[in-house]
Amino acid sequence: MSSDGSLSPEVWVKAKHINISASKLRRVADQIRYRSYEQALMILESMPYRACSPVLRLISAAASAGRTAGLSKAELFVGRAEVGRGKYYKRIRPRAQGRAYPMRRHTCNVAPAVRHGRMRRDERIDQ
């Protein structure tokens, strides 16, 4: 809520079936949660993980969607970034002597939210 009692606008962007496991993407999402938009961009560009690029695209898409809603990029911050397990693909790994072992390729779903304004201390949930 903002100081006048109304809810601050929030823009959600969701991506499904990203070909990265949820634990690897959650490691990146934990770093940008409750940060300003510019600070989150700098963190994502400097981190060496493969999971940074889909999160970077989603944050940028949420910021541009917020811009069409009348929010300025200078006052945006990442409110929440939810990461959950998605479906898994069944694949076959070839083994010795013509055998085949089943293999699961895990995916995940991620939904960051970009909000307008500043983060208050009582809104932040420390884990």
CNS distance restraints for C-alpha pairs under 8 A (distance, minus, plus):
assign (resid   1 and name CA) (resid   5 and name CA) 5.71 0.50 0.50
assign (resid   1 and name CA) (resid   6 and name CA) 5.48 0.50 0.50
assign (resid   1 and name CA) (resid   7 and name CA) 4.25 0.50 0.50
assign (resid   1 and name CA) (resid   8 and name CA) 5.57 0.50 0.50
assign (resid   2 and name CA) (resid   6 and name CA) 5.66 0.50 0.50
assign (resid   2 and name CA) (resid   7 and name CA) 5.91 0.50 0.50
assign (resid   2 and name CA) (resid   8 and name CA) 5.69 0.50 0.50
assign (resid   2 and name CA) (resid 117 and name CA) 7.83 0.50 0.50
assign (resid   8 and name CA) (resid 115 and name CA) 6.92 0.50 0.50
assign (resid   8 and name CA) (resid 116 and name CA) 6.24 0.50 0.50
assign (resid   8 and name CA) (resid 117 and name CA) 7.34 0.50 0.50
assign (resid   9 and name CA) (resid 115 and name CA) 6.00 0.50 0.50
assign (resid   9 and name CA) (resid 116 and name CA) 6.19 0.50 0.50
assign (resid  10 and name CA) (resid  66 and name CA) 7.78 0.50 0.50
assign (resid  10 and name CA) (resid 113 and name CA) 6.35 0.50 0.50
assign (resid  10 and name CA) (resid 114 and name CA) 5.71 0.50 0.50
assign (resid  10 and name CA) (resid 115 and name CA) 4.48 0.50 0.50
assign (resid  10 and name CA) (resid 116 and name CA) 6.87 0.50 0.50
assign (resid  11 and name CA) (resid  62 and name CA) 6.02 0.50 0.50
assign (resid  11 and name CA) (resid  63 and name CA) 7.82 0.50 0.50
assign (resid  11 and name CA) (resid  65 and name CA) 7.07 0.50 0.50
assign (resid  11 and name CA) (resid  66 and name CA) 5.99 0.50 0.50
assign (resid  11 and name CA) (resid 113 and name CA) 5.42 0.50 0.50
assign (resid  11 and name CA) (resid 114 and name CA) 5.27 0.50 0.50
assign (resid  11 and name CA) (resid 115 and name CA) 6.44 0.50 0.50
assign (resid  12 and name CA) (resid  62 and name CA) 6.38 0.50 0.50
assign (resid  12 and name CA) (resid 111 and name CA) 6.51 0.50 0.50
assign (resid  12 and name CA) (resid 112 and name CA) 6.01 0.50 0.50
assign (resid  12 and name CA) (resid 113 and name CA) 4.45 0.50 0.50
assign (resid  12 and name CA) (resid 114 and name CA) 6.64 0.50 0.50
assign (resid  13 and name CA) (resid  58 and name CA) 6.34 0.50 0.50
assign (resid  13 and name CA) (resid  59 and name CA) 7.84 0.50 0.50
assign (resid  13 and name CA) (resid  61 and name CA) 7.22 0.50 0.50
assign (resid  13 and name CA) (resid  62 and name CA) 5.69 0.50 0.50
assign (resid  13 and name CA) (resid 111 and name CA) 5.52 0.50 0.50
assign (resid  13 and name CA) (resid 112 and name CA) 6.04 0.50 0.50
assign (resid  13 and name CA) (resid 113 and name CA) 6.64 0.50 0.50
assign (resid  14 and name CA) (resid  58 and name CA) 7.54 0.50 0.50
assign (resid  14 and name CA) (resid 109 and name CA) 7.32 0.50 0.50
assign (resid  14 and name CA) (resid 110 and name CA) 5.82 0.50 0.50
assign (resid  14 and name CA) (resid 111 and name CA) 4.24 0.50 0.50
assign (resid  14 and name CA) (resid 112 and name CA) 6.97 0.50 0.50
assign (resid  15 and name CA) (resid  58 and name CA) 7.66 0.50 0.50
assign (resid  15 and name CA) (resid 109 and name CA) 5.73 0.50 0.50
assign (resid  15 and name CA) (resid 110 and name CA) 5.51 0.50 0.50
assign (resid  15 and name CA) (resid 111 and name CA) 6.41 0.50 0.50
assign (resid  16 and name CA) (resid  86 and name CA) 7.10 0.50 0.50
assign (resid  16 and name CA) (resid 108 and name CA) 6.49 0.50 0.50
assign (resid  16 and name CA) (resid 109 and name CA) 4.40 0.50 0.50
assign (resid  16 and name CA) (resid 110 and name CA) 6.66 0.50 0.50
assign (resid  17 and name CA) (resid  86 and name CA) 5.83 0.50 0.50
assign (resid  17 and name CA) (resid  87 and name CA) 6.82 0.50 0.50
assign (resid  17 and name CA) (resid 107 and name CA) 5.12 0.50 0.50
assign (resid  17 and name CA) (resid 108 and name CA) 5.33 0.50 0.50
assign (resid  17 and name CA) (resid 109 and name CA) 5.78 0.50 0.50
assign (resid  18 and name CA) (resid  54 and name CA) 7.99 0.50 0.50
assign (resid  18 and name CA) (resid 107 and name CA) 5.25 0.50 0.50
assign (resid  18 and name CA) (resid 108 and name CA) 5.35 0.50 0.50
assign (resid  18 and name CA) (resid 109 and name CA) 6.43 0.50 0.50
assign (resid  19 and name CA) (resid 105 and name CA) 7.65 0.50 0.50
assign (resid  19 and name CA) (resid 106 and name CA) 6.68 0.50 0.50
assign (resid  19 and name CA) (resid 107 and name CA) 4.70 0.50 0.50
assign (resid  19 and name CA) (resid 108 and name CA) 6.89 0.50 0.50
assign (resid  20 and name CA) (resid  24 and name CA) 6.81 0.50 0.50
assign (resid  20 and name CA) (resid  25 and name CA) 6.78 0.50 0.50
assign (resid  20 and name CA) (resid  51 and name CA) 6.95 0.50 0.50
assign (resid  20 and name CA) (resid 106 and name CA) 6.57 0.50 0.50
assign (resid  20 and name CA) (resid 107 and name CA) 5.30 0.50 0.50
assign (resid  20 and name CA) (resid 108 and name CA) 6.37 0.50 0.50
assign (resid  21 and name CA) (resid  25 and name CA) 6.57 0.50 0.50
assign (resid  21 and name CA) (resid  85 and name CA) 7.53 0.50 0.50
assign (resid  21 and name CA) (resid 106 and name CA) 5.33 0.50 0.50
assign (resid  21 and name CA) (resid 107 and name CA) 5.32 0.50 0.50
assign (resid  21 and name CA) (resid 108 and name CA) 5.88 0.50 0.50
assign (resid  22 and name CA) (resid  26 and name CA) 5.87 0.50 0.50
assign (resid  22 and name CA) (resid  83 and name CA) 6.48 0.50 0.50
assign (resid  22 and name CA) (resid  84 and name CA) 6.08 0.50 0.50
assign (resid  22 and name CA) (resid  85 and name CA) 5.58 0.50 0.50
assign (resid  22 and name CA) (resid  86 and name CA) 7.98 0.50 0.50
assign (resid  22 and name CA) (resid 106 and name CA) 7.89 0.50 0.50
assign (resid  22 and name CA) (resid 107 and name CA) 6.85 0.50 0.50
assign (resid  22 and name CA) (resid 108 and name CA) 5.09 0.50 0.50
assign (resid  22 and name CA) (resid 109 and name CA) 7.60 0.50 0.50
assign (resid  23 and name CA) (resid  27 and name CA) 6.34 0.50 0.50
assign (resid  24 and name CA) (resid  28 and name CA) 7.07 0.50 0.50
assign (resid  24 and name CA) (resid  51 and name CA) 6.81 0.50 0.50
assign (resid  25 and name CA) (resid  29 and name CA) 6.29 0.50 0.50
assign (resid  25 and name CA) (resid  51 and name CA) 5.41 0.50 0.50
assign (resid  25 and name CA) (resid  52 and name CA) 7.73 0.50 0.50
assign (resid  25 and name CA) (resid  83 and name CA) 7.20 0.50 0.50
assign (resid  25 and name CA) (resid 108 and name CA) 8.00 0.50 0.50
assign (resid  26 and name CA) (resid  30 and name CA) 6.03 0.50 0.50
assign (resid  26 and name CA) (resid  83 and name CA) 5.96 0.50 0.50
assign (resid  27 and name CA) (resid  31 and name CA) 6.96 0.50 0.50
assign (resid  28 and name CA) (resid  32 and name CA) 7.03 0.50 0.50
assign (resid  28 and name CA) (resid  44 and name CA) 7.85 0.50 0.50
assign (resid  28 and name CA) (resid  49 and name CA) 7.90 0.50 0.50
assign (resid  28 and name CA) (resid  51 and name CA) 6.79 0.50 0.50
assign (resid  28 and name CA) (resid  52 and name CA) 6.47 0.50 0.50
assign (resid  29 and name CA) (resid  33 and name CA) 6.14 0.50 0.50
assign (resid  29 and name CA) (resid  55 and name CA) 7.59 0.50 0.50
assign (resid  29 and name CA) (resid  81 and name CA) 6.10 0.50 0.50
assign (resid  29 and name CA) (resid  82 and name CA) 7.78 0.50 0.50
assign (resid  29 and name CA) (resid  83 and name CA) 7.60 0.50 0.50
assign (resid  30 and name CA) (resid  81 and name CA) 7.85 0.50 0.50
assign (resid  31 and name CA) (resid  43 and name CA) 7.74 0.50 0.50
assign (resid  32 and name CA) (resid  39 and name CA) 7.97 0.50 0.50
assign (resid  32 and name CA) (resid  40 and name CA) 5.19 0.50 0.50
assign (resid  32 and name CA) (resid  43 and name CA) 7.22 0.50 0.50
assign (resid  32 and name CA) (resid  44 and name CA) 7.80 0.50 0.50
assign (resid  32 and name CA) (resid  78 and name CA) 7.03 0.50 0.50
assign (resid  33 and name CA) (resid  78 and name CA) 5.79 0.50 0.50
assign (resid  33 and name CA) (resid  79 and name CA) 6.44 0.50 0.50
assign (resid  33 and name CA) (resid  80 and name CA) 5.91 0.50 0.50
assign (resid  33 and name CA) (resid  81 and name CA) 6.14 0.50 0.50
assign (resid  34 and name CA) (resid  77 and name CA) 6.54 0.50 0.50
assign (resid  34 and name CA) (resid  78 and name CA) 5.18 0.50 0.50
assign (resid  34 and name CA) (resid  79 and name CA) 5.22 0.50 0.50
assign (resid  34 and name CA) (resid  80 and name CA) 6.78 0.50 0.50
assign (resid  34 and name CA) (resid 119 and name CA) 7.11 0.50 0.50
assign (resid  34 and name CA) (resid 124 and name CA) 7.22 0.50 0.50
assign (resid  35 and name CA) (resid  39 and name CA) 6.25 0.50 0.50
assign (resid  35 and name CA) (resid  40 and name CA) 5.93 0.50 0.50
assign (resid  35 and name CA) (resid  77 and name CA) 5.55 0.50 0.50
assign (resid  35 and name CA) (resid  78 and name CA) 5.57 0.50 0.50
assign (resid  35 and name CA) (resid  79 and name CA) 7.67 0.50 0.50
assign (resid  36 and name CA) (resid  40 and name CA) 6.06 0.50 0.50
assign (resid  36 and name CA) (resid  75 and name CA) 7.62 0.50 0.50
assign (resid  36 and name CA) (resid  76 and name CA) 6.05 0.50 0.50
assign (resid  36 and name CA) (resid  77 and name CA) 3.87 0.50 0.50
assign (resid  36 and name CA) (resid  78 and name CA) 6.10 0.50 0.50
assign (resid  37 and name CA) (resid  41 and name CA) 6.28 0.50 0.50
assign (resid  37 and name CA) (resid  59 and name CA) 7.98 0.50 0.50
assign (resid  37 and name CA) (resid  73 and name CA) 7.07 0.50 0.50
assign (resid  37 and name CA) (resid  74 and name CA) 7.45 0.50 0.50
assign (resid  37 and name CA) (resid  75 and name CA) 7.79 0.50 0.50
assign (resid  37 and name CA) (resid  76 and name CA) 5.44 0.50 0.50
assign (resid  37 and name CA) (resid  77 and name CA) 4.71 0.50 0.50
assign (resid  37 and name CA) (resid  78 and name CA) 6.24 0.50 0.50
assign (resid  37 and name CA) (resid 114 and name CA) 7.91 0.50 0.50
assign (resid  38 and name CA) (resid  42 and name CA) 6.34 0.50 0.50
assign (resid  38 and name CA) (resid  74 and name CA) 7.58 0.50 0.50
assign (resid  39 and name CA) (resid  43 and name CA) 6.21 0.50 0.50
assign (resid  40 and name CA) (resid  44 and name CA) 6.12 0.50 0.50
assign (resid  40 and name CA) (resid  78 and name CA) 7.63 0.50 0.50
assign (resid  41 and name CA) (resid  45 and name CA) 6.12 0.50 0.50
assign (resid  41 and name CA) (resid  56 and name CA) 6.82 0.50 0.50
assign (resid  42 and name CA) (resid  46 and name CA) 6.24 0.50 0.50
assign (resid  43 and name CA) (resid  47 and name CA) 6.18 0.50 0.50
assign (resid  44 and name CA) (resid  52 and name CA) 5.58 0.50 0.50
assign (resid  44 and name CA) (resid  53 and name CA) 7.63 0.50 0.50
assign (resid  44 and name CA) (resid  55 and name CA) 7.89 0.50 0.50
assign (resid  44 and name CA) (resid  56 and name CA) 6.35 0.50 0.50
assign (resid  45 and name CA) (resid  52 and name CA) 7.44 0.50 0.50
assign (resid  45 and name CA) (resid  56 and name CA) 7.87 0.50 0.50
assign (resid  47 and name CA) (resid  52 and name CA) 7.07 0.50 0.50
assign (resid  48 and name CA) (resid  52 and name CA) 7.80 0.50 0.50
assign (resid  51 and name CA) (resid  55 and name CA) 6.91 0.50 0.50
assign (resid  52 and name CA) (resid  56 and name CA) 5.95 0.50 0.50
assign (resid  53 and name CA) (resid  57 and name CA) 6.25 0.50 0.50
assign (resid  54 and name CA) (resid  58 and name CA) 6.23 0.50 0.50
assign (resid  55 and name CA) (resid  59 and name CA) 6.11 0.50 0.50
assign (resid  55 and name CA) (resid 110 and name CA) 7.93 0.50 0.50
assign (resid  55 and name CA) (resid 112 and name CA) 7.97 0.50 0.50
assign (resid  56 and name CA) (resid  60 and name CA) 6.19 0.50 0.50
assign (resid  57 and name CA) (resid  61 and name CA) 6.07 0.50 0.50
assign (resid  58 and name CA) (resid  62 and name CA) 6.05 0.50 0.50
assign (resid  58 and name CA) (resid 111 and name CA) 7.98 0.50 0.50
assign (resid  58 and name CA) (resid 112 and name CA) 7.10 0.50 0.50
assign (resid  59 and name CA) (resid  63 and name CA) 6.16 0.50 0.50
assign (resid  59 and name CA) (resid  78 and name CA) 7.97 0.50 0.50
assign (resid  59 and name CA) (resid 112 and name CA) 6.74 0.50 0.50
assign (resid  59 and name CA) (resid 113 and name CA) 7.89 0.50 0.50
assign (resid  59 and name CA) (resid 114 and name CA) 7.32 0.50 0.50
assign (resid  60 and name CA) (resid  64 and name CA) 6.22 0.50 0.50
assign (resid  61 and name CA) (resid  65 and name CA) 6.08 0.50 0.50
assign (resid  62 and name CA) (resid  66 and name CA) 6.00 0.50 0.50
assign (resid  62 and name CA) (resid 112 and name CA) 7.86 0.50 0.50
assign (resid  62 and name CA) (resid 113 and name CA) 7.13 0.50 0.50
assign (resid  62 and name CA) (resid 114 and name CA) 6.21 0.50 0.50
assign (resid  63 and name CA) (resid  67 and name CA) 6.10 0.50 0.50
assign (resid  63 and name CA) (resid  73 and name CA) 6.57 0.50 0.50
assign (resid  63 and name CA) (resid  76 and name CA) 7.60 0.50 0.50
assign (resid  63 and name CA) (resid 114 and name CA) 6.62 0.50 0.50
assign (resid  64 and name CA) (resid  68 and name CA) 6.52 0.50 0.50
assign (resid  65 and name CA) (resid  69 and name CA) 6.52 0.50 0.50
assign (resid  66 and name CA) (resid  70 and name CA) 6.38 0.50 0.50
assign (resid  66 and name CA) (resid  71 and name CA) 5.27 0.50 0.50
assign (resid  66 and name CA) (resid  72 and name CA) 7.63 0.50 0.50
assign (resid  66 and name CA) (resid 114 and name CA) 7.59 0.50 0.50
assign (resid  67 and name CA) (resid  71 and name CA) 4.78 0.50 0.50
assign (resid  67 and name CA) (resid  72 and name CA) 5.95 0.50 0.50
assign (resid  67 and name CA) (resid  73 and name CA) 7.10 0.50 0.50
assign (resid  71 and name CA) (resid  75 and name CA) 7.68 0.50 0.50
assign (resid  71 and name CA) (resid  76 and name CA) 7.45 0.50 0.50
assign (resid  71 and name CA) (resid 116 and name CA) 6.52 0.50 0.50
assign (resid  72 and name CA) (resid  76 and name CA) 6.75 0.50 0.50
assign (resid  72 and name CA) (resid 116 and name CA) 7.82 0.50 0.50
assign (resid  75 and name CA) (resid 116 and name CA) 5.81 0.50 0.50
assign (resid  75 and name CA) (resid 117 and name CA) 5.54 0.50 0.50
assign (resid  75 and name CA) (resid 118 and name CA) 7.38 0.50 0.50
assign (resid  76 and name CA) (resid 114 and name CA) 6.41 0.50 0.50
assign (resid  76 and name CA) (resid 115 and name CA) 5.53 0.50 0.50
assign (resid  76 and name CA) (resid 116 and name CA) 4.65 0.50 0.50
assign (resid  76 and name CA) (resid 117 and name CA) 6.15 0.50 0.50
assign (resid  76 and name CA) (resid 118 and name CA) 7.83 0.50 0.50
assign (resid  77 and name CA) (resid 114 and name CA) 5.63 0.50 0.50
assign (resid  77 and name CA) (resid 115 and name CA) 5.48 0.50 0.50
assign (resid  77 and name CA) (resid 116 and name CA) 6.47 0.50 0.50
assign (resid  77 and name CA) (resid 117 and name CA) 7.23 0.50 0.50
assign (resid  77 and name CA) (resid 118 and name CA) 7.25 0.50 0.50
assign (resid  77 and name CA) (resid 119 and name CA) 7.77 0.50 0.50
assign (resid  78 and name CA) (resid 112 and name CA) 7.08 0.50 0.50
assign (resid  78 and name CA) (resid 113 and name CA) 5.85 0.50 0.50
assign (resid  78 and name CA) (resid 114 and name CA) 4.52 0.50 0.50
assign (resid  78 and name CA) (resid 115 and name CA) 6.17 0.50 0.50
assign (resid  79 and name CA) (resid 112 and name CA) 7.52 0.50 0.50
assign (resid  79 and name CA) (resid 113 and name CA) 5.41 0.50 0.50
assign (resid  79 and name CA) (resid 114 and name CA) 5.51 0.50 0.50
assign (resid  79 and name CA) (resid 115 and name CA) 5.72 0.50 0.50
assign (resid  79 and name CA) (resid 119 and name CA) 7.90 0.50 0.50
assign (resid  80 and name CA) (resid 112 and name CA) 5.64 0.50 0.50
assign (resid  80 and name CA) (resid 113 and name CA) 5.17 0.50 0.50
assign (resid  80 and name CA) (resid 114 and name CA) 7.42 0.50 0.50
assign (resid  81 and name CA) (resid 110 and name CA) 7.04 0.50 0.50
assign (resid  81 and name CA) (resid 111 and name CA) 5.61 0.50 0.50
assign (resid  81 and name CA) (resid 112 and name CA) 3.86 0.50 0.50
assign (resid  81 and name CA) (resid 113 and name CA) 6.05 0.50 0.50
assign (resid  82 and name CA) (resid 110 and name CA) 5.63 0.50 0.50
assign (resid  82 and name CA) (resid 111 and name CA) 5.16 0.50 0.50
assign (resid  82 and name CA) (resid 112 and name CA) 6.08 0.50 0.50
assign (resid  83 and name CA) (resid 108 and name CA) 7.02 0.50 0.50
assign (resid  83 and name CA) (resid 109 and name CA) 5.76 0.50 0.50
assign (resid  83 and name CA) (resid 110 and name CA) 4.45 0.50 0.50
assign (resid  83 and name CA) (resid 111 and name CA) 6.54 0.50 0.50
assign (resid  84 and name CA) (resid 108 and name CA) 5.67 0.50 0.50
assign (resid  84 and name CA) (resid 109 and name CA) 5.18 0.50 0.50
assign (resid  84 and name CA) (resid 110 and name CA) 6.39 0.50 0.50
assign (resid  85 and name CA) (resid 106 and name CA) 7.90 0.50 0.50
assign (resid  85 and name CA) (resid 107 and name CA) 6.49 0.50 0.50
assign (resid  85 and name CA) (resid 108 and name CA) 4.44 0.50 0.50
assign (resid  85 and name CA) (resid 109 and name CA) 6.04 0.50 0.50
assign (resid  86 and name CA) (resid 106 and name CA) 7.13 0.50 0.50
assign (resid  86 and name CA) (resid 107 and name CA) 4.95 0.50 0.50
assign (resid  86 and name CA) (resid 108 and name CA) 4.13 0.50 0.50
assign (resid  86 and name CA) (resid 109 and name CA) 5.56 0.50 0.50
assign (resid  87 and name CA) (resid 106 and name CA) 6.64 0.50 0.50
assign (resid  87 and name CA) (resid 107 and name CA) 5.79 0.50 0.50
assign (resid  87 and name CA) (resid 108 and name CA) 7.15 0.50 0.50
assign (resid  88 and name CA) (resid 104 and name CA) 5.99 0.50 0.50
assign (resid  88 and name CA) (resid 105 and name CA) 5.28 0.50 0.50
assign (resid  88 and name CA) (resid 106 and name CA) 4.44 0.50 0.50
assign (resid  88 and name CA) (resid 107 and name CA) 5.68 0.50 0.50
assign (resid  89 and name CA) (resid 104 and name CA) 5.62 0.50 0.50
assign (resid  89 and name CA) (resid 105 and name CA) 4.95 0.50 0.50
assign (resid  89 and name CA) (resid 106 and name CA) 6.59 0.50 0.50
assign (resid  89 and name CA) (resid 107 and name CA) 7.95 0.50 0.50
assign (resid  90 and name CA) (resid 102 and name CA) 6.92 0.50 0.50
assign (resid  90 and name CA) (resid 103 and name CA) 5.88 0.50 0.50
assign (resid  90 and name CA) (resid 104 and name CA) 4.90 0.50 0.50
assign (resid  90 and name CA) (resid 105 and name CA) 6.44 0.50 0.50
assign (resid  91 and name CA) (resid 102 and name CA) 5.98 0.50 0.50
assign (resid  91 and name CA) (resid 103 and name CA) 5.03 0.50 0.50
assign (resid  91 and name CA) (resid 104 and name CA) 6.07 0.50 0.50
assign (resid  91 and name CA) (resid 105 and name CA) 7.10 0.50 0.50
assign (resid  92 and name CA) (resid 100 and name CA) 6.09 0.50 0.50
assign (resid  92 and name CA) (resid 101 and name CA) 5.69 0.50 0.50
assign (resid  92 and name CA) (resid 102 and name CA) 4.69 0.50 0.50
assign (resid  92 and name CA) (resid 103 and name CA) 5.53 0.50 0.50
assign (resid  93 and name CA) (resid 100 and name CA) 5.59 0.50 0.50
assign (resid  93 and name CA) (resid 101 and name CA) 5.21 0.50 0.50
assign (resid  93 and name CA) (resid 102 and name CA) 6.19 0.50 0.50
assign (resid  93 and name CA) (resid 103 and name CA) 6.33 0.50 0.50
assign (resid  94 and name CA) (resid  98 and name CA) 7.14 0.50 0.50
assign (resid  94 and name CA) (resid  99 and name CA) 6.25 0.50 0.50
assign (resid  94 and name CA) (resid 100 and name CA) 4.60 0.50 0.50
assign (resid  94 and name CA) (resid 101 and name CA) 6.45 0.50 0.50
assign (resid  95 and name CA) (resid  99 and name CA) 5.10 0.50 0.50
assign (resid  95 and name CA) (resid 100 and name CA) 5.32 0.50 0.50
assign (resid  95 and name CA) (resid 101 and name CA) 6.75 0.50 0.50
assign (resid 119 and name CA) (resid 123 and name CA) 6.79 0.50 0.50
assign (resid 119 and name CA) (resid 124 and name CA) 7.28 0.50 0.50
assign (resid 120 and name CA) (resid 124 and name CA) 6.81 0.50 0.50
